[in-house]
Structure formats: C-alpha cells, structure tokens
Amino acid sequence: MQINRNAQGNRHRGKRLLYPAAPAAPFRDTNAMRQILSANALHPAIRDKVLSYHSDIVAEVQAEIAANRIVVVGMRYNGSVGRARKSLEAAGHAFKYLEYGSYTSGWRRRLALKMWTGWPTFPMIFVDGVFVGGNSDLQKLLAAKAL
C-alpha cells in the first residue's frame, strides 16, 4: 500500500489518516545533543503523563549524582554492571550504586532513565555530575587514568 501526504503534510493511506505531521519548530533545539520531542509538541491530554513518567526515579538518580562523585546505575544479573562495580572497587574509587530491578522486573522504571539520558543500556555511570557512558566507556577512562 502506498502512503501519501495531504496538503497539510499529514500522512495517510487513502482516506485514513495515519498520524498528523509534526510541527517542525518543536523538534529543532540547537542546544540539544539529540532530537527530543518538545513539550509543546505533546497533546495537552497526555502532556503531564509524558513529562512525569516515572519522574521519581529520575529525581532519585539526580539527587545521588549531586551528592556523590561517582554514581553507577544498574540492574541485577547484568554482567556489565558487575564488571563496572568491580573495576571501580579495584581502582579504589568510592561510588554510589543504585539498582533498579532485573531483566524480569522494573523495566518500566528503567525506561524513564533511558529516556532521560538517551543511553540504551546499563550500567549508566556518572562522574562529577557528568554522564560518562557504560562499562566499556568506564574501562577506557580507568585505563587512561582519567577518572
């Protein structure tokens, strides 16, 4: 089936509207590292739901980042998380570890962190308030003695 655009830029298949074209301006944030949807582009009926999606977990992580030099955010049974923690311990670095669920639980809460950071995997490691990436990124910093 062919997908067409009408005069307003809306995508449709025949007479059935698939979804309206997004306004260009809310997607262009020159200060953003990546494209994220502006709150102005959210329908008022869902805006609060989107903006507050598990905001408690994000606030908890932000508070720990402010209070600790190194923060590792992870989940149970994840080998990369364990390797990152062991590497930090072996290098003598104190850190705060936050654990949210496992492979079979807590994925919705962890999704809020992925949406917040733009990082798709765990661990999420923060040093001096800066997100530095995951375990492989940490290993590079440790090897370069840049931590």
Backbone torsions as a table, in degrees:
resi	resn	phi	psi	omega
1	MET	NA	143.0	-179.3
2	GLN	-91.4	138.9	176.7
3	ILE	-105.2	128.8	-177.4
4	ASN	-118.3	169.3	173.7
5	ARG	-118.4	138.6	176.4
6	ASN	-87.8	-174.7	-175.5
7	ALA	-62.0	-27.4	179.3
8	GLN	-86.4	-0.7	179.8
9	GLY	88.4	5.9	179.3
10	ASN	-76.3	138.6	178.3
11	ARG	-82.3	137.0	179.6
12	HIS	-150.4	159.2	175.1
13	ARG	-119.5	105.5	-173.6
14	GLY	66.3	-124.4	179.1
15	LYS	-96.3	-4.9	-177.0
16	ARG	-86.9	119.7	179.1
17	LEU	-74.8	124.1	177.8
18	LEU	-79.0	-56.3	173.6
19	TYR	-166.2	148.7	-176.9
20	PRO	-70.4	150.3	175.7
21	ALA	-64.7	137.9	179.9
22	ALA	-78.9	142.9	175.4
23	PRO	-64.7	140.3	-174.7
24	ALA	-67.4	-44.4	-172.1
25	ALA	-57.5	-44.0	-176.8
26	PRO	-64.1	-14.4	-177.3
27	PHE	-95.3	-9.5	-175.4
28	ARG	-103.8	94.6	176.4
29	ASP	-116.8	105.0	-175.1
30	THR	-68.5	-15.2	178.1
31	ASN	-89.6	-9.8	-177.0
32	ALA	-82.1	144.7	176.1
33	MET	-73.0	-34.4	-178.7
34	ARG	-139.0	166.7	-179.7
35	GLN	-75.4	124.9	173.5
36	ILE	-131.0	153.9	-177.3
37	LEU	-77.7	125.6	178.5
38	SER	-69.6	148.8	176.7
39	ALA	-58.9	-28.7	178.7
40	ASN	-67.2	-21.2	-179.1
41	ALA	-91.4	3.1	178.1
42	LEU	-96.3	135.5	177.3
43	HIS	-62.5	138.3	-178.6
44	PRO	-53.4	-29.3	-178.5
45	ALA	-67.7	-23.5	-178.1
46	ILE	-117.8	-5.9	-174.0
47	ARG	-54.0	-50.7	-178.7
48	ASP	-62.8	-38.7	179.8
49	LYS	-62.9	-44.6	-179.3
50	VAL	-68.3	-46.1	-175.7
51	LEU	-70.5	-22.6	-178.8
52	SER	-107.0	10.3	-176.0
53	TYR	-57.1	108.2	-179.2
54	HIS	46.1	43.7	-179.8
55	SER	-65.3	-19.9	178.4
56	ASP	-63.5	-39.5	-179.0
57	ILE	-70.6	-38.2	177.6
58	VAL	-65.4	-43.2	178.6
59	ALA	-62.7	-38.6	178.6
60	GLU	-63.4	-44.9	179.0
61	VAL	-65.3	-42.9	178.9
62	GLN	-60.1	-40.5	179.1
63	ALA	-63.8	-41.4	179.4
64	GLU	-69.1	-35.2	176.8
65	ILE	-63.4	-39.6	179.2
66	ALA	-69.2	-29.1	-174.5
67	ALA	-95.4	-15.2	-174.3
68	ASN	-130.8	144.3	179.7
69	ARG	-66.7	-43.7	-179.4
70	ILE	-124.7	130.4	177.9
71	VAL	-128.4	130.0	175.7
72	VAL	-114.0	122.9	178.1
73	VAL	-106.8	124.8	-176.0
74	GLY	-147.3	-162.5	-179.5
75	MET	-148.6	154.9	179.0
76	ARG	-62.1	149.0	172.9
77	TYR	67.6	15.3	178.2
78	ASN	-100.8	115.5	-176.6
79	GLY	-61.4	-37.4	179.9
80	SER	-65.0	-36.3	177.2
81	VAL	-64.4	-46.4	179.0
82	GLY	-61.6	-42.0	178.4
83	ARG	-64.4	-39.3	178.7
84	ALA	-63.6	-45.0	-179.9
85	ARG	-63.6	-44.7	179.5
86	LYS	-63.6	-38.8	179.2
87	SER	-64.7	-41.9	178.5
88	LEU	-65.4	-42.7	178.1
89	GLU	-62.4	-44.6	-179.4
90	ALA	-63.5	-32.7	179.9
91	ALA	-83.9	-3.2	177.4
92	GLY	80.4	21.7	179.9
93	HIS	-95.3	125.9	173.9
94	ALA	-76.0	142.9	179.9
95	PHE	-152.6	159.8	175.2
96	LYS	-102.1	129.4	178.6
97	TYR	-109.8	129.0	176.8
98	LEU	-117.0	125.6	-177.6
99	GLU	-116.5	129.8	-179.1
100	TYR	-126.4	95.7	173.5
101	GLY	70.6	-161.2	-179.4
102	SER	-143.2	-168.8	178.9
103	TYR	-62.2	-25.9	-176.4
104	THR	-105.6	2.1	-179.9
105	SER	-149.6	154.4	173.4
106	GLY	76.1	14.1	-175.2
107	TRP	-68.2	-30.8	179.3
108	ARG	-66.2	-41.4	178.1
109	ARG	-65.4	-42.6	179.0
110	ARG	-65.1	-31.1	178.9
111	LEU	-58.9	-36.4	178.1
112	ALA	-60.7	-38.1	178.2
113	LEU	-69.6	-38.5	177.7
114	LYS	-64.7	-40.2	178.1
115	MET	-66.6	-38.3	-178.4
116	TRP	-68.0	-46.2	-176.7
117	THR	-87.3	-26.2	-172.7
118	GLY	80.3	9.6	-177.4
119	TRP	-101.8	129.1	-171.5
120	PRO	-86.0	-9.8	-172.4
121	THR	-132.2	170.7	175.3
122	PHE	-116.2	147.3	8.8
123	PRO	-78.9	164.2	169.4
124	MET	-114.5	122.6	-173.3
125	ILE	-118.6	130.3	179.7
126	PHE	-118.7	133.4	178.3
127	VAL	-129.4	124.9	-178.8
128	ASP	51.3	41.6	177.1
129	GLY	79.0	3.8	-177.9
130	VAL	-113.3	133.8	176.5
131	PHE	-75.6	121.4	-176.3
132	VAL	-105.5	-6.3	177.7
133	GLY	115.2	-146.7	-177.2
134	GLY	-109.2	-158.6	-175.3
135	ASN	-61.9	-45.7	-178.5
136	SER	-63.5	-34.7	177.1
137	ASP	-69.2	-39.1	176.4
138	LEU	-62.4	-43.4	-179.2
139	GLN	-59.8	-38.8	177.8
140	LYS	-64.5	-43.5	179.1
141	LEU	-64.9	-40.4	178.9
142	LEU	-65.4	-42.5	179.6
143	ALA	-63.1	-36.1	-179.9
144	ALA	-86.1	0.6	-176.3
145	LYS	53.0	41.1	-176.8
146	ALA	-104.2	17.2	-178.2
147	LEU	-98.6	NA	NA
